[in-house]
Amino acid sequence: MKISLPNYDLRNLIPDLTAGTTTALVTIPDGLASAILAGVNPVHGLYGLMVGTPIAALTLGSQFMYVANTGAIAVAVGDALVGVPGLAEQVTALITLTLLVGLFQLVLGVLRLGWITRYVSNAVLVGFMTGIAVLIILGQVPNITGYESIYTNKVIAFVDTLLNPGIWHLPTILVSLLTLGVISILTRTRISKFNMIIALIAASVLALFLNRFAPSLGTVQIIGDIAKIPVGFPTPSLPEASLVLALLAPAMAIGLVGLIQASGVSKSVPNADGNYPDISRDFVGQGFANSASGIFGGLPIGGTMSETAVNLSSGAKTRFASFFSGLLIILLVLLFANFIEVVALPAVGVLLVVAGYGSIKFADIEDVRDTGRGPRWTMVFTLIATLFLPIQYAVMLGVILSILIYLYRSSTDIRLVELVLESDGSIKEKEAPISLRDNKVVILRTYGSLHFSGAATLEEILPSVRDSRRAVVILQLRGLENIGSTFIRVIERYANQLQRKEGRLYLTGVHPRVLKQLELTETTETIPEEAIYLAEETLGASTQQAFQSALDWLNEVDLE
């Protein structure tokens, strides 16, 4: 029997609760680690989960995508908050930043701009995400070695750390090695999903032991040394209006990072009905989640593939698995907040290193490398920019680079071929001629985008009219539903060149909307309407009509 509770089938309750419990236990360590990565009190990572995760579960288009802390977002938040003085000011800035991220994502979703993610090239995305992973790993070197470099750039600081092994802190190294060992061993067992939380507990116990019984070696840092964890549910706070302009650009960059990551998840995980979710609705869901997270002092969150995979592998049947997970995180944080302060920082650092290494997609890097020199250097350039520039600038640079790559490829990926009508009715395709011949008909077809940059390239590869007389060109436009002003000017100039040499230009396969554009721009004064043939249901019918008309015209000219 089917019992509905907001249309919820209670037969899914046990599987969803099981999946929710598993993801909650997996996600809590990530929440702590992400906040440390962002340079804020670890509780803010948990606040994002407590508020944002259950809201996202109910509002996303994706039923199974799990929204939580991500390394890329945490690194970007850390960059955005650099230089903010004082703990209270930092919290206010975080509230304002997270709320701006949510509002930006919400606006994009309401305006149904989910399609913008397609303009970020894969080479740029792989380079950026690889750079983020490297930054995550390098950023934890001080936590796992106990050596704090004087250099601020993470790459340079890493080199400095390698050059000073004698100053590394032995107890910190021991805790780090234990954490890594527990994770590695448990990864090969049936409880691999809980390897990180078990490693955190084991390492924290060792840290407490060393701090208690071997203080002469120096203490191992715990979370309580850098922040106090308040008990209770977070209280709502208002953003600071004076910070909006300063944080708007970083918020947009963080919002884009979250949306691009999430779109990659939702495109790979269909809903229960087998259909893929609406990306714009995913934008809205993340916008609601981050807006609420900001008001309650949480870190920005986004769709994450790792937790989504855990959610599905644990048996999630509906979106309520993620909702239950969020509720359980609230319960666990309220009950065990005091224990968070004794978590060893080196253990958190190792967790982030493992997560960072796991997020490097070596297969994707190899695919981009093997695709060609252009994508390869694009990936390398984006990687370097991510390592040495503030994240918001690296994101914007990546978006601009993606647009430039798109425009360049659109302008160069233009192919022009000649279509030859055979006696048996078939059509043969061959390379377009360099120049036209006297009293001959040439049928041309284009491949590629004919918007402004592509139209300019087309003009360069059209057959030369210079040495011809009474040549006829039939340009097939089937499939184009809109043309730009640049293309219109190209065909007008080409038609004029042909007319000066007593030739003609015919357009075939023309969409009614394109014909309307030609009429409104008065192009029909240069290319008369009798030389423009609308597309018909039968492929090639309008081209054959134009071909016959061209032959008849040439014969009439010969008779004269």
Disulfide bonds with the S-S distance in Angstrom:
none
